[in-house]
């Protein structure tokens, strides 16, 4: 997600932002409803773009090998989830380490991190959508928390202002926006669960809070990365919005955490049930 509390784009950019934002939301919603291969294709493409954009930020436009290895890490993560053998999940790690091995010494850790970041997105989102209707509920729940956090943080921050959250990394973000985003994201997430017929207990409330906090942490994380390498936008693939990293930073943190919790509670094959508290 872009820094929502940045100054508004000019009027010439606004129609592009609105149209591209609506298209992305509709594609994400449709893919979630359809599941199966449409969902796999959409999110594999998104994760490949994230891998490419990260390595471009770190190494520049001419660095082919780190990009290729990071994108192979994404594809291997997708293959591991779709094909089934859990042992295949070691391949993204090996490919990420290979990308780091050929990077300059001062950029090895960030190169490996980027490859795992993108591969983690691909694997996590497929694991969370892995079982019919329950998987769709989990994805819509995450969408609600992430999008709600994003939107409420923007409007609360603009309305109330106040002390800055982390001015060195993101000068426009405020504590009021962070708190408003947390409240709005949690309420919207729990509302979506209720509408979709899922129970909202202590686990779901705590997870909604964690997803919202991680959404904001992911946004700050990407802002810090871009500031470190002197980049304004992660890419230019999305008209009016920058790159896929700019739109998915908070969602990536939240979905990876969700998959980890689901696996811990119900195993690789039962991630949605683990998150929804089902036996």
C-alpha positions as CSV (number, residue, x, y, z in Angstrom):
1,X,0.0,0.0,0.0
2,X,1.2,3.5,-0.7
3,X,1.7,6.0,2.1
4,X,-1.9,7.0,2.4
5,X,-1.1,10.1,4.3
6,X,1.1,11.5,1.6
7,X,-0.1,14.7,-0.1
8,X,-2.9,13.9,-2.6
9,X,-2.1,13.4,-6.2
10,X,-2.9,16.0,-8.8
11,X,-6.3,15.9,-10.5
12,X,-4.7,14.3,-13.6
13,X,-3.7,11.3,-11.5
14,X,-6.9,10.9,-9.6
15,X,-9.0,9.2,-12.4
16,X,-6.1,6.7,-13.0
17,X,-5.8,6.0,-9.3
18,X,-9.6,5.4,-8.9
19,X,-9.9,3.3,-12.0
20,X,-6.8,1.1,-11.4
21,X,-7.8,0.7,-7.7
22,X,-11.3,-0.5,-8.6
23,X,-9.9,-2.9,-11.2
24,X,-7.4,-4.4,-8.7
25,X,-10.1,-4.7,-6.1
26,X,-12.5,-6.4,-8.5
27,X,-9.8,-8.8,-9.8
28,X,-8.8,-9.7,-6.2
29,X,-12.5,-10.3,-5.2
30,X,-13.3,-12.3,-8.3
31,X,-10.2,-14.5,-8.0
32,X,-11.1,-15.1,-4.3
33,X,-14.6,-16.2,-5.2
34,X,-13.5,-18.4,-8.0
35,X,-10.6,-20.0,-6.2
36,X,-8.6,-22.7,-8.0
37,X,-6.4,-21.8,-10.9
38,X,-7.7,-18.2,-11.4
39,X,-6.7,-17.5,-7.8
40,X,-3.3,-19.2,-8.2
41,X,-2.5,-17.3,-11.4
42,X,-3.5,-13.9,-10.0
43,X,-1.4,-14.2,-6.9
44,X,1.5,-15.9,-8.6
45,X,1.7,-12.9,-10.9
46,X,1.4,-10.5,-8.0
47,X,4.2,-12.3,-6.1
48,X,6.4,-12.4,-9.2
49,X,6.0,-8.6,-9.5
50,X,6.9,-8.1,-5.8
51,X,10.0,-10.2,-6.3
52,X,11.0,-8.2,-9.4
53,X,10.3,-4.8,-7.8
54,X,12.2,-5.6,-4.6
55,X,15.4,-6.7,-6.4
56,X,15.1,-3.6,-8.7
57,X,15.0,-1.4,-5.6
58,X,18.0,-3.1,-4.2
59,X,20.1,-3.7,-7.3
60,X,18.8,-1.4,-10.0
61,X,17.3,-2.2,-13.3
62,X,20.2,-4.1,-14.8
63,X,20.6,-6.8,-12.2
64,X,19.1,-9.8,-14.0
65,X,20.4,-12.7,-11.9
66,X,19.0,-11.7,-8.5
67,X,15.6,-11.0,-10.1
68,X,15.6,-14.3,-11.8
69,X,16.5,-16.3,-8.7
70,X,13.9,-14.4,-6.6
71,X,11.2,-15.0,-9.1
72,X,12.2,-18.7,-9.3
73,X,11.8,-18.7,-5.5
74,X,8.3,-17.5,-5.9
75,X,7.5,-20.2,-8.5
76,X,9.0,-22.9,-6.3
77,X,6.9,-21.7,-3.4
78,X,3.7,-21.9,-5.5
79,X,4.7,-25.4,-6.8
80,X,5.3,-26.6,-3.2
81,X,1.8,-25.5,-2.1
82,X,0.0,-26.7,-5.2
83,X,1.8,-30.0,-5.7
84,X,1.7,-30.9,-2.0
85,X,5.1,-32.2,-0.8
86,X,5.9,-29.9,2.1
87,X,9.6,-30.7,1.6
88,X,9.5,-28.6,-1.6
89,X,9.2,-25.5,0.6
90,X,13.0,-25.7,1.1
91,X,13.5,-24.7,-2.5
92,X,12.5,-21.0,-2.0
93,X,15.0,-20.8,0.8
94,X,17.8,-22.3,-1.3
95,X,17.0,-20.0,-4.3
96,X,16.9,-17.0,-2.0
97,X,20.3,-18.0,-0.5
98,X,21.6,-18.3,-4.1
99,X,20.4,-14.8,-4.9
100,X,22.1,-13.5,-1.8
101,X,25.3,-15.4,-2.7
102,X,25.8,-13.5,-6.0
103,X,24.8,-10.1,-4.5
104,X,27.4,-7.6,-3.3
105,X,28.4,-8.3,0.3
106,X,26.6,-5.2,1.7
107,X,23.3,-6.3,0.0
108,X,23.2,-10.0,0.6
109,X,20.9,-10.0,3.6
110,X,18.4,-7.6,1.9
111,X,18.5,-9.7,-1.3
112,X,17.7,-12.9,0.5
113,X,15.0,-11.1,2.6
114,X,13.3,-9.9,-0.6
115,X,13.2,-13.3,-2.3
116,X,11.7,-14.8,0.8
117,X,9.3,-11.9,1.2
118,X,7.8,-12.5,-2.3
119,X,7.9,-16.3,-2.0
120,X,6.3,-16.0,1.4
121,X,3.4,-14.0,-0.1
122,X,2.8,-16.6,-2.8
123,X,2.9,-19.6,-0.4
124,X,0.9,-17.9,2.4
125,X,-2.0,-16.7,0.3
126,X,-2.4,-20.1,-1.4
127,X,-2.3,-21.8,2.0
128,X,-5.0,-19.4,3.4
129,X,-7.3,-20.1,0.4
130,X,-6.7,-23.8,0.4
131,X,-10.1,-25.2,1.4
132,X,-13.2,-24.1,-0.3
133,X,-15.5,-21.6,1.3
134,X,-13.5,-21.5,4.5
135,X,-10.5,-20.3,2.5
136,X,-12.5,-17.6,0.8
137,X,-13.8,-16.4,4.2
138,X,-10.2,-16.1,5.5
139,X,-9.1,-14.1,2.4
140,X,-12.1,-11.7,2.6
141,X,-11.4,-11.3,6.4
142,X,-7.8,-10.3,5.6
143,X,-9.0,-7.9,2.8
144,X,-11.4,-6.3,5.3
145,X,-8.8,-5.8,8.0
146,X,-6.1,-4.6,5.6
147,X,-8.3,-2.3,3.5
148,X,-10.1,-1.1,6.6
149,X,-6.9,-0.3,8.4
150,X,-5.6,1.5,5.3
151,X,-8.7,3.6,4.8
152,X,-9.5,4.5,8.4
153,X,-5.8,5.4,9.1
154,X,-5.9,7.8,6.2
155,X,-9.2,9.6,7.2
156,X,-8.5,9.6,10.9
157,X,-5.0,10.9,10.4
158,X,-6.1,13.7,8.1
159,X,-9.0,14.7,10.4
160,X,-7.2,14.6,13.8
161,X,-3.5,15.0,13.0
162,X,-1.3,15.1,16.1
163,X,2.0,13.5,17.0
164,X,3.9,11.7,14.2
165,X,4.1,7.9,14.3
166,X,7.7,7.6,12.9
167,X,8.6,10.8,11.1
168,X,12.1,9.6,10.0
169,X,10.5,6.8,7.9
170,X,7.1,8.1,7.0
171,X,6.7,11.8,7.8
172,X,2.9,12.0,7.2
173,X,1.8,9.2,9.4
174,X,0.3,10.0,12.9
175,X,-0.5,8.1,16.0
176,X,-4.1,9.2,15.6
177,X,-4.2,7.6,12.1
178,X,-2.6,4.4,13.5
179,X,-5.2,4.1,16.3
180,X,-8.0,4.9,13.9
181,X,-6.8,2.4,11.4
182,X,-6.5,-0.3,14.1
183,X,-10.1,0.3,15.3
184,X,-11.6,0.5,11.8
185,X,-9.7,-2.5,10.5
186,X,-10.7,-4.7,13.5
187,X,-14.3,-3.7,13.3
188,X,-14.6,-4.2,9.6
189,X,-12.8,-7.5,9.7
190,X,-15.1,-8.9,12.5
191,X,-18.1,-7.5,10.6
192,X,-17.1,-9.4,7.4
193,X,-16.6,-12.6,9.4
194,X,-20.1,-12.2,10.8
195,X,-21.7,-11.5,7.5
196,X,-20.0,-14.6,6.0
197,X,-21.3,-16.8,8.8
198,X,-18.1,-17.3,10.7
199,X,-18.0,-17.1,14.4
200,X,-16.1,-14.2,16.0
201,X,-14.5,-15.3,19.2
202,X,-11.4,-14.3,21.2
203,X,-9.1,-15.9,18.6
204,X,-10.6,-14.0,15.7
205,X,-10.6,-10.7,17.6
206,X,-6.9,-11.1,18.6
207,X,-6.0,-12.1,15.1
208,X,-7.8,-9.1,13.7
209,X,-5.8,-6.8,16.0
210,X,-2.6,-8.6,14.9
211,X,-3.5,-8.3,11.2
212,X,-4.1,-4.6,11.6
213,X,-0.9,-3.9,13.5
214,X,1.1,-5.9,10.9
215,X,-0.6,-4.1,8.1
216,X,0.8,-0.8,9.5
217,X,4.1,-2.4,10.2
218,X,4.4,-3.7,6.7
219,X,3.7,-0.2,5.3
220,X,6.4,1.3,7.5
221,X,8.8,-1.6,6.6
222,X,8.5,-0.8,2.9
223,X,8.8,2.9,3.5
224,X,12.0,2.3,5.3
225,X,13.3,0.0,2.5
226,X,12.6,2.6,-0.2
227,X,14.1,5.4,1.9
228,X,17.2,3.3,2.4
229,X,17.7,3.0,-1.3
230,X,16.4,6.4,-2.3
231,X,13.3,5.2,-4.2
232,X,9.9,6.9,-4.2
233,X,7.8,4.1,-5.6
234,X,8.5,0.3,-5.8
235,X,7.5,0.2,-9.5
236,X,5.3,1.7,-12.2
237,X,3.1,-1.2,-13.2
238,X,-0.1,0.1,-11.6
239,X,-1.3,3.5,-13.1
240,X,-1.5,6.0,-10.3
241,X,-0.4,3.6,-7.6
242,X,3.2,2.7,-8.3
243,X,4.1,-1.0,-8.0
244,X,2.7,-4.1,-6.5
245,X,4.9,-3.8,-3.5
246,X,3.3,-0.3,-2.8
247,X,-0.2,-1.9,-2.8
248,X,0.6,-5.1,-1.0
249,X,3.2,-4.3,1.7
250,X,0.7,-4.4,4.6
251,X,-1.2,-7.4,3.2
252,X,2.1,-9.4,2.9
253,X,2.9,-9.0,6.5
254,X,-0.6,-10.0,7.6
255,X,-1.0,-13.0,5.2
256,X,2.3,-14.5,6.1
257,X,1.5,-14.2,9.8
258,X,-2.0,-15.7,9.2
259,X,-0.5,-18.7,7.3
260,X,1.9,-19.3,10.2
261,X,-0.8,-19.3,12.8
262,X,-3.0,-21.5,10.6
263,X,-0.2,-24.0,10.1
264,X,0.6,-24.0,13.8
265,X,-3.0,-24.7,14.8
266,X,-4.2,-27.1,12.1
267,X,-1.2,-28.1,9.9
268,X,-0.4,-27.3,6.3
269,X,-3.7,-28.7,5.0
270,X,-5.9,-27.0,7.5
271,X,-4.8,-23.3,7.6
272,X,-8.3,-21.8,7.1
273,X,-9.9,-24.0,9.8
274,X,-7.0,-23.2,12.1
275,X,-7.7,-19.4,11.7
276,X,-11.4,-19.7,12.0
277,X,-11.2,-21.8,15.1
278,X,-12.8,-24.9,13.6
279,X,-12.1,-28.4,14.7
